[in-house]
Amino acid sequence: MRADHRAGGTAADARSVTADGPPAPETGLLTPVTDDDGAPFWEYAARGELRVQTCTDCDEPRFPPRPCCPHCQSFTAHWQRTSGRGRIWSFVVPHPPLLPAYAAQAPYNTIVVELAEAPRIRLVGNLVAAADAALNSVDPAKLRIGAPVKAVFHRTPDGPTVPRWVLERP
């Protein structure tokens, strides 16, 4: 469940520009690369569900997904649905953008969300105004540690559906 800037193209593709100048908003952005352990996460996300791998023996949720429970060493697991709610645990607003494909959307945010049902699980994403809104659709001044958020799901043009986050009380 790592991000790979090469998914969907080369580094040169990520720097390609449209006739109007900057890259199209979704061109060359990081996309998740699935593996066997994490594939169900993306399958549930495509259905609009936020689920985390949970040990069948000790009932501990775990993320990132992996074959063995770090708490009891069991190899049995299931995918537990969550409410999709959490709170902003941390955030950054990159200046200048670190990757060329993100230049058109700067300043944008990257947040770490602590899940309500599983505070030890933290997911990285973006706070947006709506599921399909641009990464810079939320004023950086609205970002606050502890702000309540809920998951929404955005289908990327050439990749999986990814969780994003919206403020519960804008």
C-alpha positions as CSV (number, residue, x, y, z in Angstrom):
1,M,0.0,0.0,0.0
2,R,2.7,2.4,-1.0
3,A,2.3,5.4,-3.3
4,D,4.2,5.2,-6.6
5,H,4.8,8.3,-8.7
6,R,5.5,6.0,-11.7
7,A,2.0,4.4,-11.7
8,G,0.3,5.4,-14.9
9,G,3.4,6.9,-16.5
10,T,7.0,7.9,-16.3
11,A,8.5,10.8,-14.4
12,A,8.5,12.7,-17.7
13,D,4.8,12.1,-18.1
14,A,4.3,13.6,-14.6
15,R,5.9,16.8,-15.9
16,S,4.0,16.9,-19.1
17,V,2.0,20.1,-19.7
18,T,-1.3,20.7,-21.5
19,A,-1.7,23.2,-24.3
20,D,-2.7,25.8,-21.6
21,G,0.5,25.4,-19.6
22,P,0.3,23.5,-16.3
23,P,-0.5,19.9,-15.9
24,A,-4.2,18.8,-15.7
25,P,-5.1,18.5,-12.0
26,E,-5.1,14.7,-12.0
27,T,-2.2,14.1,-14.4
28,G,0.9,12.5,-12.8
29,L,-0.4,12.6,-9.2
30,L,0.6,9.8,-6.8
31,T,-1.5,6.7,-7.0
32,P,-1.6,3.8,-4.6
33,V,0.0,0.5,-5.7
34,T,-1.9,-2.5,-4.3
35,D,-0.4,-5.7,-3.0
36,D,-2.1,-8.9,-1.9
37,D,-2.4,-7.8,1.7
38,G,-3.9,-4.4,0.9
39,A,-6.1,-5.2,-2.1
40,P,-9.3,-5.6,-0.1
41,F,-8.8,-2.1,1.3
42,W,-9.0,-0.7,-2.2
43,E,-11.9,-3.0,-3.2
44,Y,-14.0,-1.7,-0.3
45,A,-13.0,1.9,-1.0
46,A,-14.4,1.4,-4.5
47,R,-17.7,0.6,-2.9
48,G,-17.5,3.7,-0.7
49,E,-16.6,1.8,2.5
50,L,-13.7,2.5,4.8
51,R,-12.6,-0.9,6.3
52,V,-9.5,-1.9,8.2
53,Q,-7.9,-5.3,8.6
54,T,-8.7,-6.7,12.0
55,C,-7.3,-9.8,13.8
56,T,-10.0,-12.5,14.1
57,D,-8.3,-13.9,17.2
58,C,-7.6,-10.8,19.3
59,D,-9.9,-8.3,17.5
60,E,-7.1,-5.7,17.1
61,P,-7.3,-3.6,14.0
62,R,-4.1,-3.1,12.1
63,F,-2.9,-0.8,9.4
64,P,-1.1,-1.1,7.1
65,P,-2.5,-4.6,6.3
66,R,-0.2,-7.5,6.7
67,P,-0.4,-11.2,7.0
68,C,0.4,-11.5,10.8
69,C,-1.1,-9.7,13.7
70,P,1.6,-7.7,15.5
71,H,-0.3,-8.2,18.9
72,C,-0.9,-11.9,19.0
73,Q,0.9,-13.2,15.9
74,S,-2.3,-14.8,14.5
75,F,-2.6,-15.2,10.7
76,T,-6.4,-14.9,10.7
77,A,-8.0,-11.6,9.9
78,H,-11.2,-10.0,8.5
79,W,-12.0,-6.5,7.2
80,Q,-14.0,-4.5,9.7
81,R,-16.1,-1.6,8.5
82,T,-15.5,1.7,10.2
83,S,-17.7,4.7,10.5
84,G,-15.3,6.6,8.3
85,R,-15.0,9.3,11.0
86,G,-11.8,10.5,12.7
87,R,-9.9,13.6,13.6
88,I,-7.0,15.4,12.1
89,W,-3.9,14.2,13.9
90,S,-1.4,16.1,11.9
91,F,-1.1,18.1,8.6
92,V,1.2,19.9,6.3
93,V,0.7,22.4,3.5
94,P,3.6,22.0,1.1
95,H,5.3,25.2,-0.2
96,P,6.6,24.9,-2.9
97,P,5.1,21.6,-4.2
98,L,7.5,18.7,-4.0
99,L,6.4,17.0,-7.2
100,P,5.8,18.9,-10.5
101,A,2.3,17.4,-11.0
102,Y,1.1,19.1,-7.9
103,A,2.1,22.6,-8.9
104,A,-1.3,23.6,-10.3
105,Q,-3.0,22.7,-7.0
106,A,-0.6,24.4,-4.6
107,P,-1.1,25.2,-1.9
108,Y,-2.8,21.9,-1.0
109,N,-2.9,20.0,2.2
110,T,-1.9,16.5,3.3
111,I,-3.4,15.3,6.5
112,V,-3.0,12.4,8.9
113,V,-6.4,11.2,10.2
114,E,-6.7,9.2,13.4
115,L,-9.7,6.9,13.1
116,A,-12.5,7.3,15.7
117,E,-12.9,3.5,16.3
118,A,-9.2,2.7,16.2
119,P,-7.0,5.6,17.5
120,R,-3.8,3.7,16.8
121,I,-4.7,3.7,13.1
122,R,-3.8,6.8,11.2
123,L,-4.4,7.3,7.5
124,V,-2.8,9.8,5.2
125,G,-5.0,11.8,2.7
126,N,-6.2,15.2,1.8
127,L,-8.9,17.4,3.3
128,V,-11.2,18.6,0.5
129,A,-14.5,20.4,0.1
130,A,-16.1,17.3,-1.5
131,A,-15.1,13.9,-2.8
132,D,-14.2,15.1,-6.3
133,A,-13.0,18.6,-5.4
134,A,-9.5,19.8,-6.1
135,L,-6.8,19.2,-3.5
136,N,-6.7,22.9,-2.8
137,S,-10.4,23.2,-2.3
138,V,-10.1,23.9,1.5
139,D,-8.5,27.1,2.7
140,P,-5.4,26.1,4.7
141,A,-6.6,28.4,7.5
142,K,-9.4,25.9,8.2
143,L,-6.9,23.1,9.1
144,R,-6.9,22.4,12.8
145,I,-5.4,19.5,14.8
146,G,-8.3,17.6,16.3
147,A,-10.9,18.8,13.8
148,P,-13.5,16.1,13.2
149,V,-13.5,14.7,9.7
150,K,-15.3,12.0,7.7
151,A,-14.2,9.9,4.8
152,V,-15.4,10.5,1.2
153,F,-14.3,8.6,-1.8
154,H,-12.7,9.9,-5.0
155,R,-12.3,7.7,-8.1
156,T,-9.0,8.6,-9.7
157,P,-9.0,8.7,-13.6
158,D,-6.5,5.9,-14.0
159,G,-6.4,4.2,-10.7
160,P,-8.3,3.1,-7.6
161,T,-10.9,4.9,-5.6
162,V,-9.1,6.7,-2.8
163,P,-10.4,8.0,0.6
164,R,-10.3,11.7,1.1
165,W,-11.6,13.7,4.0
166,V,-14.1,16.4,4.6
167,L,-14.7,18.5,7.7
168,E,-17.7,17.3,9.7
169,R,-18.5,20.8,10.7
170,P,-17.3,23.2,7.9
